[in-house]
Amino acid sequence: MQISRFLHIERRPAGAGATWRAVFHTVILLLLVFCGQSAFADDGWDDWGDTGTASGTSEPKIKRPFISGWWNWQYNEFSSFDQGRVTFEKELGKGSKLVTGGRVNYYTEDNNKKWKVFPGENYYFCKAGDFDFKAGFLVESLGSGDKFSFVDKINSRYFHNGLANDYDRDKKEIPGVRATWYINKHFKFSGHYLPYFTASEFPSIFSKWAYAIHKSLANELLFKGGVYNAANDADFDPQFHVELSSTYPKLEMRWHYLRMKERLPIISQDKPGIFNGSYPLDETFAVDGSVNVTEEFLMRYEFALSRNRTWTTFENGHIGKKFYSDHYGILLGTDRNLPNNFYVNVQGMVSHVPDLLRTTPFQLNETEYLSSLQMRQNFRQEKLQIEFNALKNFTSGEYVLTPKILLVKSDYLTFVFGYQLNGEGAESLGPVGQFSKNNTAVFETRVTF
């Protein structure tokens, strides 16, 4: 019984660690606030990577590596985390370049802490004629949805902080190859080959952001003598994705076929007291793109069919057996920049599981209707931004509201003050409702360079 492997428990005493982190954050912030604007303004980032020789001379420019990255620190009532990335990009000539970098994640809640330093996005890119090629540790984006997509399944994710983190920064780099053939000005064919599978990562069961099904499983193992047979969450198991894209003045369309593994573990009780975890096949056919309805109105869309997906029942805190059903996902969305520096983004989604036997950890009803909304008002040349984000499940009643105030000190430093409100609706154990007691104020620092 591999209880320790499932729980991912790591305890360290607080005190000194918290002190040096507080000092570190204070020093960084002071340096950025008092020195950032003048120093960054004089750095000449637009000329980074060349020798600065005068135009018209015959001396060749020397390309140096371009350094970029970000650091993000977020604090809320229950936990805090640091996330950082440094990337070095080197042009090699003849349409090729090398990108290498590293990432660090540090999550803490009470006395539970987790450090992780790992390779970031590292890849070699080259272009030859009508083909380009990319290989290494990749972070890829698919689909047309904004922060919600039925197609974007290439990368696994870090879920250490529940629903509070940024959509793109949650992605895990995955080893793989991407190749693209530009057939003509209207069509291109591309694909991904991923030889190594890595699953998404979850918080400790003692975390405020622990998922309900994981807490139920831990209770069965610790107090009821249950046995859990966990599947490998990292393994050589090839997956792939192919895509045919077409682009016209008023229509953009991409056809996808994804043969992937589930990124989230399917946990089932196949016999009394015997629990099994697995990462079964997720085979998806999808189409996405956009339509210029008018000169002022662009509609984005997604339609995805996942054949014979594996589900497990989860009802009243009880983990049940596996069952199989197709899954249909539909998304329609649009975004507009309106007068007086006002931006709005709205999406409508439908998720349908035709053979839903009972509630699951991810879907409670056979058909669920959802919507997302983002509104942002800019003031003082975009130095002050007021933003409102909402995700609403009209079927179950669950919702997430995250109003924010962003103070943009420079292109490199932003402070964020916000609040996260999780509503349970009628079902407290839904994907959102299980965090209904985790309403919290949020303070965040974003550094980009």
FENURSUL-V313780 format. One record per residue. N is the residue number from 1. PHI is phi in whole degrees, 0 to 359 (999 if undefined). NEAR is the number of other ideal C-beta (glycine too) atoms within 12 Angstrom. Layout:
[[N | PHI | NEAR] [N | PHI | NEAR]]
This chain:
[[1 | 999 | 19] [2 | 258 | 17] [3 | 294 | 23] [4 | 298 | 17] [5 | 294 | 18] [6 | 285 | 32] [7 | 285 | 27] [8 | 53 | 28] [9 | 267 | 23] [10 | 219 | 22] [11 | 247 | 17] [12 | 220 | 18] [13 | 292 | 13] [14 | 278 | 17] [15 | 115 | 12] [16 | 299 | 12] [17 | 299 | 21] [18 | 295 | 21] [19 | 295 | 13] [20 | 292 | 14] [21 | 293 | 23] [22 | 296 | 19] [23 | 297 | 14] [24 | 301 | 20] [25 | 297 | 26] [26 | 297 | 16] [27 | 297 | 15] [28 | 301 | 23] [29 | 295 | 24] [30 | 298 | 14] [31 | 299 | 19] [32 | 289 | 29] [33 | 291 | 23] [34 | 272 | 15] [35 | 247 | 20] [36 | 298 | 25] [37 | 294 | 19] [38 | 289 | 15] [39 | 293 | 18] [40 | 292 | 23] [41 | 293 | 14] [42 | 262 | 12] [43 | 284 | 18] [44 | 66 | 12] [45 | 295 | 19] [46 | 295 | 13] [47 | 258 | 16] [48 | 298 | 20] [49 | 106 | 21] [50 | 237 | 19] [51 | 274 | 14] [52 | 78 | 15] [53 | 290 | 13] [54 | 292 | 10] [55 | 292 | 10] [56 | 95 | 6] [57 | 278 | 10] [58 | 268 | 8] [59 | 287 | 12] [60 | 289 | 10] [61 | 281 | 18] [62 | 263 | 14] [63 | 278 | 19] [64 | 254 | 16] [65 | 299 | 20] [66 | 266 | 24] [67 | 254 | 20] [68 | 216 | 23] [69 | 164 | 27] [70 | 206 | 29] [71 | 224 | 31] [72 | 228 | 35] [73 | 237 | 37] [74 | 233 | 37] [75 | 236 | 29] [76 | 221 | 33] [77 | 299 | 20] [78 | 261 | 31] [79 | 200 | 34] [80 | 217 | 35] [81 | 207 | 40] [82 | 247 | 36] [83 | 224 | 36] [84 | 216 | 30] [85 | 212 | 34] [86 | 235 | 27] [87 | 230 | 30] [88 | 247 | 23] [89 | 241 | 27] [90 | 237 | 23] [91 | 285 | 23] [92 | 257 | 16] [93 | 89 | 14] [94 | 57 | 11] [95 | 75 | 16] [96 | 234 | 21] [97 | 206 | 26] [98 | 236 | 24] [99 | 241 | 34] [100 | 220 | 27] [101 | 183 | 30] [102 | 219 | 21] [103 | 227 | 32] [104 | 223 | 24] [105 | 236 | 35] [106 | 222 | 33] [107 | 249 | 37] [108 | 218 | 33] [109 | 209 | 35] [110 | 53 | 19] [111 | 262 | 19] [112 | 267 | 31] [113 | 227 | 31] [114 | 214 | 31] [115 | 265 | 21] [116 | 208 | 23] [117 | 245 | 17] [118 | 205 | 22] [119 | 298 | 24] [120 | 271 | 33] [121 | 285 | 36] [122 | 232 | 29] [123 | 201 | 32] [124 | 250 | 24] [125 | 236 | 29] [126 | 216 | 25] [127 | 229 | 21] [128 | 219 | 15] [129 | 64 | 13] [130 | 268 | 18] [131 | 235 | 20] [132 | 224 | 24] [133 | 215 | 27] [134 | 220 | 30] [135 | 217 | 24] [136 | 147 | 28] [137 | 268 | 32] [138 | 247 | 35] [139 | 238 | 34] [140 | 240 | 35] [141 | 233 | 22] [142 | 237 | 36] [143 | 85 | 36] [144 | 247 | 37] [145 | 289 | 37] [146 | 253 | 30] [147 | 67 | 29] [148 | 202 | 35] [149 | 207 | 35] [150 | 270 | 37] [151 | 250 | 37] [152 | 283 | 35] [153 | 238 | 40] [154 | 291 | 40] [155 | 262 | 35] [156 | 285 | 36] [157 | 222 | 30] [158 | 259 | 34] [159 | 246 | 33] [160 | 293 | 40] [161 | 242 | 42] [162 | 59 | 37] [163 | 263 | 39] [164 | 271 | 45] [165 | 265 | 33] [166 | 283 | 24] [167 | 299 | 25] [168 | 284 | 22] [169 | 286 | 33] [170 | 282 | 30] [171 | 286 | 33] [172 | 267 | 36] [173 | 294 | 34] [174 | 228 | 39] [175 | 293 | 31] [176 | 181 | 34] [177 | 229 | 30] [178 | 236 | 34] [179 | 230 | 27] [180 | 224 | 27] [181 | 244 | 22] [182 | 273 | 19] [183 | 293 | 17] [184 | 201 | 13] [185 | 289 | 12] [186 | 254 | 16] [187 | 232 | 21] [188 | 214 | 25] [189 | 236 | 25] [190 | 218 | 31] [191 | 195 | 30] [192 | 238 | 34] [193 | 237 | 25] [194 | 240 | 35] [195 | 284 | 19] [196 | 236 | 24] [197 | 266 | 32] [198 | 227 | 31] [199 | 275 | 32] [200 | 290 | 26] [201 | 247 | 31] [202 | 240 | 36] [203 | 284 | 37] [204 | 299 | 32] [205 | 294 | 28] [206 | 275 | 24] [207 | 282 | 34] [208 | 295 | 33] [209 | 259 | 36] [210 | 293 | 32] [211 | 277 | 37] [212 | 300 | 36] [213 | 293 | 37] [214 | 291 | 36] [215 | 296 | 30] [216 | 295 | 32] [217 | 295 | 40] [218 | 299 | 31] [219 | 297 | 23] [220 | 295 | 28] [221 | 284 | 31] [222 | 277 | 21] [223 | 242 | 13] [224 | 239 | 19] [225 | 73 | 15] [226 | 288 | 26] [227 | 239 | 23] [228 | 241 | 34] [229 | 258 | 25] [230 | 274 | 27] [231 | 277 | 27] [232 | 296 | 19] [233 | 267 | 27] [234 | 208 | 22] [235 | 196 | 17] [236 | 283 | 13] [237 | 211 | 22] [238 | 300 | 19] [239 | 228 | 35] [240 | 205 | 27] [241 | 217 | 38] [242 | 235 | 27] [243 | 213 | 33] [244 | 244 | 24] [245 | 247 | 30] [246 | 228 | 23] [247 | 228 | 20] [248 | 227 | 16] [249 | 307 | 12] [250 | 243 | 17] [251 | 215 | 20] [252 | 231 | 24] [253 | 219 | 26] [254 | 229 | 34] [255 | 259 | 29] [256 | 234 | 38] [257 | 228 | 29] [258 | 240 | 37] [259 | 246 | 26] [260 | 241 | 39] [261 | 253 | 37] [262 | 302 | 34] [263 | 277 | 33] [264 | 255 | 33] [265 | 292 | 37] [266 | 267 | 36] [267 | 256 | 44] [268 | 225 | 31] [269 | 255 | 30] [270 | 276 | 23] [271 | 221 | 13] [272 | 305 | 15] [273 | 80 | 19] [274 | 247 | 22] [275 | 246 | 40] [276 | 235 | 27] [277 | 248 | 34] [278 | 208 | 27] [279 | 237 | 28] [280 | 285 | 31] [281 | 294 | 22] [282 | 235 | 35] [283 | 257 | 27] [284 | 232 | 40] [285 | 251 | 26] [286 | 211 | 39] [287 | 220 | 30] [288 | 211 | 38] [289 | 159 | 33] [290 | 210 | 31] [291 | 227 | 21] [292 | 278 | 18] [293 | 293 | 16] [294 | 221 | 11] [295 | 296 | 8] [296 | 257 | 12] [297 | 229 | 15] [298 | 248 | 23] [299 | 253 | 26] [300 | 260 | 34] [301 | 213 | 33] [302 | 217 | 39] [303 | 220 | 32] [304 | 225 | 39] [305 | 238 | 29] [306 | 256 | 34] [307 | 276 | 22] [308 | 53 | 20] [309 | 291 | 37] [310 | 264 | 34] [311 | 233 | 36] [312 | 224 | 38] [313 | 280 | 32] [314 | 214 | 37] [315 | 222 | 23] [316 | 54 | 14] [317 | 77 | 22] [318 | 251 | 25] [319 | 275 | 41] [320 | 250 | 27] [321 | 270 | 25] [322 | 282 | 28] [323 | 213 | 25] [324 | 233 | 24] [325 | 199 | 26] [326 | 293 | 25] [327 | 223 | 36] [328 | 246 | 29] [329 | 231 | 38] [330 | 232 | 30] [331 | 222 | 37] [332 | 230 | 30] [333 | 204 | 35] [334 | 207 | 29] [335 | 219 | 26] [336 | 219 | 21] [337 | 264 | 18] [338 | 262 | 15] [339 | 302 | 10] [340 | 63 | 10] [341 | 59 | 19] [342 | 248 | 21] [343 | 241 | 25] [344 | 223 | 24] [345 | 225 | 29] [346 | 229 | 28] [347 | 223 | 34] [348 | 240 | 28] [349 | 229 | 37] [350 | 232 | 28] [351 | 238 | 38] [352 | 231 | 27] [353 | 242 | 32] [354 | 295 | 22] [355 | 248 | 19] [356 | 286 | 28] [357 | 283 | 20] [358 | 214 | 24] [359 | 294 | 35] [360 | 236 | 39] [361 | 296 | 36] [362 | 247 | 34] [363 | 213 | 38] [364 | 259 | 34] [365 | 232 | 28] [366 | 302 | 24] [367 | 233 | 22] [368 | 235 | 34] [369 | 248 | 25] [370 | 231 | 39] [371 | 211 | 27] [372 | 235 | 34] [373 | 219 | 30] [374 | 228 | 32] [375 | 231 | 26] [376 | 218 | 28] [377 | 247 | 24] [378 | 257 | 22] [379 | 229 | 18] [380 | 52 | 14] [381 | 54 | 10] [382 | 65 | 22] [383 | 281 | 20] [384 | 235 | 22] [385 | 229 | 28] [386 | 248 | 26] [387 | 232 | 31] [388 | 230 | 27] [389 | 239 | 37] [390 | 214 | 31] [391 | 231 | 35] [392 | 232 | 28] [393 | 260 | 35] [394 | 290 | 22] [395 | 281 | 28] [396 | 268 | 32] [397 | 89 | 23] [398 | 289 | 35] [399 | 201 | 32] [400 | 231 | 37] [401 | 239 | 25] [402 | 224 | 35] [403 | 287 | 25] [404 | 217 | 33] [405 | 240 | 26] [406 | 249 | 30] [407 | 253 | 25] [408 | 266 | 26] [409 | 286 | 27] [410 | 198 | 27] [411 | 294 | 21] [412 | 248 | 28] [413 | 222 | 33] [414 | 224 | 32] [415 | 253 | 28] [416 | 233 | 34] [417 | 241 | 24] [418 | 205 | 29] [419 | 216 | 25] [420 | 245 | 39] [421 | 240 | 29] [422 | 251 | 35] [423 | 255 | 29] [424 | 274 | 26] [425 | 62 | 27] [426 | 273 | 20] [427 | 239 | 28] [428 | 289 | 23] [429 | 259 | 32] [430 | 288 | 36] [431 | 303 | 36] [432 | 260 | 41] [433 | 300 | 28] [434 | 295 | 34] [435 | 254 | 34] [436 | 295 | 29] [437 | 266 | 20] [438 | 261 | 32] [439 | 288 | 26] [440 | 203 | 28] [441 | 284 | 22] [442 | 228 | 36] [443 | 238 | 27] [444 | 220 | 35] [445 | 241 | 33] [446 | 239 | 31] [447 | 240 | 32] [448 | 234 | 25] [449 | 218 | 24]]
